[in-house]
Amino acid sequence: MPTSIITTDDLREFKMELLDDIKNLLAKQASGKIKKYLKSSEVMDLLQVSPGTLQNLRINGTLPYTKVGGIIYYDAEEIQKVMDANRVHHGLNS
């Protein structure tokens, strides 16, 4: 296996490329372009709930979903709306 020498300029260039990639990912996430629809396993991971709890959220109408060919999809934007709508504020004036 050939040996190659890495210079400080190489490291600096790598750092700049890495920072650009991270900035692009953050911009995509902020604009909501990463994923529009999530599968059940992704929603369970996101919300930290069990399969039974996720099923109850579907059945009682808390989480809207779409079923295509036996696979259930959830709109990531709708999940965020549900989370925002159910936010509990505890304040001194309540």
mmCIF file of the C-alpha atoms, coordinates in Angstrom:
data_MODEL
# 
_entry.id   MODEL 
# 
loop_
_atom_site.group_PDB 
_atom_site.id 
_atom_site.type_symbol 
_atom_site.label_atom_id 
_atom_site.label_alt_id 
_atom_site.label_comp_id 
_atom_site.label_asym_id 
_atom_site.label_entity_id 
_atom_site.label_seq_id 
_atom_site.pdbx_PDB_ins_code 
_atom_site.Cartn_x 
_atom_site.Cartn_y 
_atom_site.Cartn_z 
_atom_site.occupancy 
_atom_site.B_iso_or_equiv 
_atom_site.pdbx_formal_charge 
_atom_site.auth_seq_id 
_atom_site.auth_comp_id 
_atom_site.auth_asym_id 
_atom_site.auth_atom_id 
_atom_site.pdbx_PDB_model_num 
ATOM 1  C CA . MET A 1 1  ? 0.000   0.000  0.000  1.00 0.00 ? 1  MET A CA 1 
ATOM 2  C CA . PRO A 1 2  ? 1.547   3.317  -1.055 1.00 0.00 ? 2  PRO A CA 1 
ATOM 3  C CA . THR A 1 3  ? 2.182   5.960  1.582  1.00 0.00 ? 3  THR A CA 1 
ATOM 4  C CA . SER A 1 4  ? 1.022   9.511  1.033  1.00 0.00 ? 4  SER A CA 1 
ATOM 5  C CA . ILE A 1 5  ? 1.995   12.597 2.981  1.00 0.00 ? 5  ILE A CA 1 
ATOM 6  C CA . ILE A 1 6  ? -0.755  14.854 4.249  1.00 0.00 ? 6  ILE A CA 1 
ATOM 7  C CA . THR A 1 7  ? 0.144   18.494 4.555  1.00 0.00 ? 7  THR A CA 1 
ATOM 8  C CA . THR A 1 8  ? -1.471  21.202 6.639  1.00 0.00 ? 8  THR A CA 1 
ATOM 9  C CA . ASP A 1 9  ? -2.865  22.660 3.409  1.00 0.00 ? 9  ASP A CA 1 
ATOM 10 C CA . ASP A 1 10 ? -4.559  19.306 2.706  1.00 0.00 ? 10 ASP A CA 1 
ATOM 11 C CA . LEU A 1 11 ? -6.099  19.343 6.172  1.00 0.00 ? 11 LEU A CA 1 
ATOM 12 C CA . ARG A 1 12 ? -7.241  22.945 5.779  1.00 0.00 ? 12 ARG A CA 1 
ATOM 13 C CA . GLU A 1 13 ? -8.863  22.113 2.435  1.00 0.00 ? 13 GLU A CA 1 
ATOM 14 C CA . PHE A 1 14 ? -10.560 19.055 3.944  1.00 0.00 ? 14 PHE A CA 1 
ATOM 15 C CA . LYS A 1 15 ? -11.881 21.174 6.818  1.00 0.00 ? 15 LYS A CA 1 
ATOM 16 C CA . MET A 1 16 ? -13.359 23.725 4.409  1.00 0.00 ? 16 MET A CA 1 
ATOM 17 C CA . GLU A 1 17 ? -15.049 20.991 2.352  1.00 0.00 ? 17 GLU A CA 1 
ATOM 18 C CA . LEU A 1 18 ? -16.437 19.409 5.504  1.00 0.00 ? 18 LEU A CA 1 
ATOM 19 C CA . LEU A 1 19 ? -17.776 22.731 6.767  1.00 0.00 ? 19 LEU A CA 1 
ATOM 20 C CA . ASP A 1 20 ? -19.434 23.382 3.397  1.00 0.00 ? 20 ASP A CA 1 
ATOM 21 C CA . ASP A 1 21 ? -21.106 19.956 3.514  1.00 0.00 ? 21 ASP A CA 1 
ATOM 22 C CA . ILE A 1 22 ? -22.376 20.579 7.054  1.00 0.00 ? 22 ILE A CA 1 
ATOM 23 C CA . LYS A 1 23 ? -23.714 24.013 6.073  1.00 0.00 ? 23 LYS A CA 1 
ATOM 24 C CA . ASN A 1 24 ? -25.549 22.467 3.111  1.00 0.00 ? 24 ASN A CA 1 
ATOM 25 C CA . LEU A 1 25 ? -27.114 19.784 5.320  1.00 0.00 ? 25 LEU A CA 1 
ATOM 26 C CA . LEU A 1 26 ? -28.243 22.348 7.877  1.00 0.00 ? 26 LEU A CA 1 
ATOM 27 C CA . ALA A 1 27 ? -29.724 24.529 5.132  1.00 0.00 ? 27 ALA A CA 1 
ATOM 28 C CA . LYS A 1 28 ? -31.655 21.556 3.736  1.00 0.00 ? 28 LYS A CA 1 
ATOM 29 C CA . GLN A 1 29 ? -32.921 20.644 7.193  1.00 0.00 ? 29 GLN A CA 1 
ATOM 30 C CA . ALA A 1 30 ? -33.996 24.225 7.900  1.00 0.00 ? 30 ALA A CA 1 
ATOM 31 C CA . SER A 1 31 ? -35.875 24.421 4.617  1.00 0.00 ? 31 SER A CA 1 
ATOM 32 C CA . GLY A 1 32 ? -37.541 21.059 5.260  1.00 0.00 ? 32 GLY A CA 1 
ATOM 33 C CA . LYS A 1 33 ? -36.088 19.363 2.192  1.00 0.00 ? 33 LYS A CA 1 
ATOM 34 C CA . ILE A 1 34 ? -34.486 16.400 3.926  1.00 0.00 ? 34 ILE A CA 1 
ATOM 35 C CA . LYS A 1 35 ? -37.514 14.093 4.045  1.00 0.00 ? 35 LYS A CA 1 
ATOM 36 C CA . LYS A 1 36 ? -41.155 14.902 3.557  1.00 0.00 ? 36 LYS A CA 1 
ATOM 37 C CA . TYR A 1 37 ? -42.573 11.493 4.451  1.00 0.00 ? 37 TYR A CA 1 
ATOM 38 C CA . LEU A 1 38 ? -41.430 9.206  7.240  1.00 0.00 ? 38 LEU A CA 1 
ATOM 39 C CA . LYS A 1 39 ? -42.089 5.511  7.763  1.00 0.00 ? 39 LYS A CA 1 
ATOM 40 C CA . SER A 1 40 ? -43.409 4.153  11.053 1.00 0.00 ? 40 SER A CA 1 
ATOM 41 C CA . SER A 1 41 ? -39.972 3.099  12.322 1.00 0.00 ? 41 SER A CA 1 
ATOM 42 C CA . GLU A 1 42 ? -38.607 6.601  11.696 1.00 0.00 ? 42 GLU A CA 1 
ATOM 43 C CA . VAL A 1 43 ? -41.528 8.200  13.539 1.00 0.00 ? 43 VAL A CA 1 
ATOM 44 C CA . MET A 1 44 ? -41.076 5.822  16.486 1.00 0.00 ? 44 MET A CA 1 
ATOM 45 C CA . ASP A 1 45 ? -37.411 6.817  16.675 1.00 0.00 ? 45 ASP A CA 1 
ATOM 46 C CA . LEU A 1 46 ? -38.229 10.506 16.310 1.00 0.00 ? 46 LEU A CA 1 
ATOM 47 C CA . LEU A 1 47 ? -40.926 10.553 18.989 1.00 0.00 ? 47 LEU A CA 1 
ATOM 48 C CA . GLN A 1 48 ? -39.387 7.814  21.150 1.00 0.00 ? 48 GLN A CA 1 
ATOM 49 C CA . VAL A 1 49 ? -42.632 5.819  21.265 1.00 0.00 ? 49 VAL A CA 1 
ATOM 50 C CA . SER A 1 50 ? -43.444 2.126  20.977 1.00 0.00 ? 50 SER A CA 1 
ATOM 51 C CA . PRO A 1 51 ? -45.266 0.531  18.016 1.00 0.00 ? 51 PRO A CA 1 
ATOM 52 C CA . GLY A 1 52 ? -48.413 0.271  20.147 1.00 0.00 ? 52 GLY A CA 1 
ATOM 53 C CA . THR A 1 53 ? -48.327 3.947  21.078 1.00 0.00 ? 53 THR A CA 1 
ATOM 54 C CA . LEU A 1 54 ? -47.834 4.923  17.439 1.00 0.00 ? 54 LEU A CA 1 
ATOM 55 C CA . GLN A 1 55 ? -50.804 2.746  16.491 1.00 0.00 ? 55 GLN A CA 1 
ATOM 56 C CA . ASN A 1 56 ? -52.931 4.427  19.183 1.00 0.00 ? 56 ASN A CA 1 
ATOM 57 C CA . LEU A 1 57 ? -51.921 7.858  17.846 1.00 0.00 ? 57 LEU A CA 1 
ATOM 58 C CA . ARG A 1 58 ? -53.123 6.747  14.401 1.00 0.00 ? 58 ARG A CA 1 
ATOM 59 C CA . ILE A 1 59 ? -56.358 5.166  15.647 1.00 0.00 ? 59 ILE A CA 1 
ATOM 60 C CA . ASN A 1 60 ? -57.438 8.114  17.781 1.00 0.00 ? 60 ASN A CA 1 
ATOM 61 C CA . GLY A 1 61 ? -56.653 10.557 14.953 1.00 0.00 ? 61 GLY A CA 1 
ATOM 62 C CA . THR A 1 62 ? -53.784 12.359 16.663 1.00 0.00 ? 62 THR A CA 1 
ATOM 63 C CA . LEU A 1 63 ? -51.306 11.613 13.871 1.00 0.00 ? 63 LEU A CA 1 
ATOM 64 C CA . PRO A 1 64 ? -52.530 11.788 10.282 1.00 0.00 ? 64 PRO A CA 1 
ATOM 65 C CA . TYR A 1 65 ? -51.062 9.167  7.960  1.00 0.00 ? 65 TYR A CA 1 
ATOM 66 C CA . THR A 1 66 ? -51.173 7.788  4.443  1.00 0.00 ? 66 THR A CA 1 
ATOM 67 C CA . LYS A 1 67 ? -51.177 4.098  3.611  1.00 0.00 ? 67 LYS A CA 1 
ATOM 68 C CA . VAL A 1 68 ? -49.739 3.021  0.271  1.00 0.00 ? 68 VAL A CA 1 
ATOM 69 C CA . GLY A 1 69 ? -49.409 -0.659 -0.527 1.00 0.00 ? 69 GLY A CA 1 
ATOM 70 C CA . GLY A 1 70 ? -49.395 -1.717 3.095  1.00 0.00 ? 70 GLY A CA 1 
ATOM 71 C CA . ILE A 1 71 ? -46.744 0.824  4.123  1.00 0.00 ? 71 ILE A CA 1 
ATOM 72 C CA . ILE A 1 72 ? -47.785 3.663  6.402  1.00 0.00 ? 72 ILE A CA 1 
ATOM 73 C CA . TYR A 1 73 ? -46.247 7.090  5.789  1.00 0.00 ? 73 TYR A CA 1 
ATOM 74 C CA . TYR A 1 74 ? -46.402 10.173 7.977  1.00 0.00 ? 74 TYR A CA 1 
ATOM 75 C CA . ASP A 1 75 ? -45.906 13.736 6.761  1.00 0.00 ? 75 ASP A CA 1 
ATOM 76 C CA . ALA A 1 76 ? -42.998 15.208 8.757  1.00 0.00 ? 76 ALA A CA 1 
ATOM 77 C CA . GLU A 1 77 ? -44.603 18.660 8.610  1.00 0.00 ? 77 GLU A CA 1 
ATOM 78 C CA . GLU A 1 78 ? -47.869 17.288 10.043 1.00 0.00 ? 78 GLU A CA 1 
ATOM 79 C CA . ILE A 1 79 ? -45.970 15.649 12.912 1.00 0.00 ? 79 ILE A CA 1 
ATOM 80 C CA . GLN A 1 80 ? -44.380 19.006 13.706 1.00 0.00 ? 80 GLN A CA 1 
ATOM 81 C CA . LYS A 1 81 ? -47.819 20.687 13.633 1.00 0.00 ? 81 LYS A CA 1 
ATOM 82 C CA . VAL A 1 82 ? -49.193 18.090 16.075 1.00 0.00 ? 82 VAL A CA 1 
ATOM 83 C CA . MET A 1 83 ? -46.218 18.613 18.369 1.00 0.00 ? 83 MET A CA 1 
ATOM 84 C CA . ASP A 1 84 ? -46.661 22.398 18.258 1.00 0.00 ? 84 ASP A CA 1 
ATOM 85 C CA . ALA A 1 85 ? -50.432 22.191 18.805 1.00 0.00 ? 85 ALA A CA 1 
ATOM 86 C CA . ASN A 1 86 ? -49.978 19.993 21.886 1.00 0.00 ? 86 ASN A CA 1 
ATOM 87 C CA . ARG A 1 87 ? -47.206 22.052 23.466 1.00 0.00 ? 87 ARG A CA 1 
ATOM 88 C CA . VAL A 1 88 ? -47.827 22.698 27.149 1.00 0.00 ? 88 VAL A CA 1 
ATOM 89 C CA . HIS A 1 89 ? -46.772 26.053 28.574 1.00 0.00 ? 89 HIS A CA 1 
ATOM 90 C CA . HIS A 1 90 ? -46.285 26.292 32.312 1.00 0.00 ? 90 HIS A CA 1 
ATOM 91 C CA . GLY A 1 91 ? -45.884 29.856 33.433 1.00 0.00 ? 91 GLY A CA 1 
ATOM 92 C CA . LEU A 1 92 ? -46.273 31.941 36.519 1.00 0.00 ? 92 LEU A CA 1 
ATOM 93 C CA . ASN A 1 93 ? -49.433 33.600 35.182 1.00 0.00 ? 93 ASN A CA 1 
ATOM 94 C CA . SER A 1 94 ? -51.343 30.419 34.329 1.00 0.00 ? 94 SER A CA 1 
# 
